[in-house]
Amino acid sequence: MVGPMASNRGVDPSIIHYCELFESIQGEGATAGIPAVFLRLTGCNLDCVYCDTRYAQRRTAGDEANATVTTTALAAELNGRRLRRLILTGGEPLLQRDGLSHLGSALAEDWTIEVETNGTLCPTPSLLSRVAAWNVSPKLPSAGIPPNQAVVPEVLSILRDSQRAWLKLVVSRPSDLISGDALIAELSWPAERVVWMAEGTTVDQLVERGRWVAEAAVVRGQRFTTRLHVLLWSGQRGR
Ligand code: SF4
């Protein structure tokens, strides 16, 4: 596993491993509904029980999830597009943080970049400053990740201090709300930068869980999000 603060030793920073590149709307979080280009990078350092992008977890030779592109070619392709918002997702994009730093530098300045991360790996300084919105989802107990792997306070503190990070807490069961409250307090995370989200991969799950998660968000005076891509397209790939 790559350490949270170390550089990507052994990873070629001129190459990006990815499995999807598509245009859609942001489905979750504070910027939900905004049209964007999505780049889904391959590889993850966690294995959550509810992961809905398992096809992006591994980089296996010959696997469809093992497409590669140079950062230079990718930036040229993206710079030719009409949209100017890029969402880097995965998998865990920061496993390829050096490549993403190169990509961020090669993109035209009018690109707005968001990153979806599990908050266990620290971005490079140049990537930290280039990204406009960090959507950070440290895993709560229902994800099934040991706490010492799920929560890396030194990384979360760096992202919090960027003042461009949202703490997106994914809730599967009511006890996650208590765990999320404890994490917010432990990190001294600003309440206006918290987003509660119901976990779900079906419309029925999102509606049932979304009702009590939304009520819990109201009680706390904090933001709620659903998952528009699941409601609209049932989580179909490329949406
Ligand atoms: S961190 Fe995200 S991509 Fe990785 S296993 Fe968990 S849900 Fe899946």
Residues whose N, C-alpha, C, O or C-beta is under 5 A from the ligand:
A	BS01	SF4	C44 L46 D47 C48 C51 G90 G91 E92 N118
